[in-house]
Amino acid sequence: MSDKKVFMDTGIFTGIVEDIRGAASELKLKDSSLEKAEAMCGITGGCKMYNILEEMYRTDFLYNTVASGSLPNALLKIRDGMIAVDNAMSESLSVNKGNLGGGKK
């Protein structure tokens, strides 16, 4: 049976989470494009295309909110939980300080 172990460098993990937050917050469609696209309603099928574009902007906003806010916050809570469990486990250990490894010669 294999051991299931978790090792986490919290500094690196935090850096990765912050990189996710930063990259996601930069991925945002410009609202000015949507404002200009309203002119498409004057052509055949243009209003339908405009509605699709509007939905894409709403979806982009939701994705941006989740990827730059909710996801990083959840990952940091996982990290904090793992640190708390690790601390609790290490505090529950008792170590006998003595002559480990055999008798003195």
C-alpha positions as CSV (number, residue, x, y, z in Angstrom):
1,M,0.0,0.0,0.0
2,S,1.4,3.4,-0.9
3,D,1.7,6.3,1.5
4,K,-0.4,9.3,0.8
5,K,1.5,12.3,1.8
6,V,1.2,16.0,1.2
7,F,4.0,18.5,1.2
8,M,3.4,22.1,0.6
9,D,5.8,25.1,0.6
10,T,3.4,27.7,1.8
11,G,5.4,30.6,0.4
12,I,5.4,29.0,-3.1
13,F,1.7,28.1,-2.8
14,T,0.8,31.6,-1.8
15,G,2.8,33.0,-4.7
16,I,1.0,30.7,-7.2
17,V,-2.4,31.8,-5.8
18,E,-1.5,35.5,-6.1
19,D,-0.3,34.9,-9.7
20,I,-3.7,33.3,-10.5
21,R,-5.4,36.3,-8.9
22,G,-3.2,38.8,-10.8
23,A,-3.5,37.1,-14.2
24,A,-7.3,36.7,-13.9
25,S,-7.8,40.3,-13.0
26,E,-5.9,41.4,-16.1
27,L,-8.2,39.3,-18.4
28,K,-11.0,41.7,-18.9
29,L,-12.9,42.7,-22.0
30,K,-13.1,46.4,-22.6
31,D,-16.6,47.8,-22.2
32,S,-16.0,50.3,-25.0
33,S,-16.1,47.5,-27.5
34,L,-19.6,46.5,-26.4
35,E,-20.8,50.1,-26.6
36,K,-19.7,50.4,-30.2
37,A,-21.2,47.1,-31.1
38,E,-24.7,48.4,-30.5
39,A,-24.5,49.8,-34.1
40,M,-24.8,46.2,-35.3
41,C,-28.5,46.2,-34.6
42,G,-29.0,48.2,-37.8
43,I,-28.1,45.2,-40.0
44,T,-29.8,41.8,-40.6
45,G,-29.0,39.5,-37.7
46,G,-27.0,42.3,-36.0
47,C,-29.2,42.4,-32.9
48,K,-28.9,38.7,-32.4
49,M,-25.1,39.0,-32.7
50,Y,-25.2,42.0,-30.3
51,N,-27.2,39.9,-27.7
52,I,-24.6,37.1,-28.0
53,L,-21.8,39.7,-27.4
54,E,-23.7,41.1,-24.4
55,E,-23.9,37.6,-22.9
56,M,-20.2,37.1,-23.5
57,Y,-19.5,40.2,-21.5
58,R,-21.7,39.1,-18.7
59,T,-19.9,35.7,-18.7
60,D,-16.6,37.4,-18.8
61,F,-17.5,39.5,-15.7
62,L,-18.6,36.3,-13.8
63,Y,-15.4,34.4,-14.8
64,N,-13.2,37.4,-13.8
65,T,-15.0,37.6,-10.4
66,V,-14.5,33.9,-9.7
67,A,-11.0,33.5,-11.0
68,S,-9.6,36.7,-9.5
69,G,-11.5,36.6,-6.2
70,S,-13.3,33.5,-5.1
71,L,-10.9,30.9,-6.4
72,P,-7.8,32.5,-4.8
73,N,-9.6,33.1,-1.5
74,A,-10.7,29.4,-1.5
75,L,-7.2,28.2,-2.2
76,L,-5.8,30.3,0.6
77,K,-8.4,28.9,3.0
78,I,-7.3,25.4,2.0
79,R,-3.7,26.4,2.7
80,D,-4.6,27.9,6.1
81,G,-6.5,24.8,7.0
82,M,-3.6,22.5,6.0
83,I,-1.2,24.7,8.1
84,A,-3.6,24.5,11.1
85,V,-3.9,20.7,10.8
86,D,-0.1,20.4,10.5
87,N,0.4,22.6,13.6
88,A,-2.2,20.6,15.6
89,M,-0.5,17.3,14.6
90,S,3.0,18.5,15.5
91,E,1.8,19.8,18.9
92,S,0.2,16.5,19.7
93,L,3.5,14.6,19.2
94,S,5.6,13.8,22.2
95,V,9.3,13.2,21.8
96,N,11.4,11.4,24.3
97,K,14.8,13.2,24.4
98,G,17.3,10.6,25.4
99,N,19.9,8.4,24.0
100,L,18.4,7.5,20.6
101,G,20.1,4.8,18.5
102,G,21.6,2.7,21.2
103,G,23.7,2.8,24.3
104,K,26.8,4.8,25.0
105,K,30.2,3.2,24.6
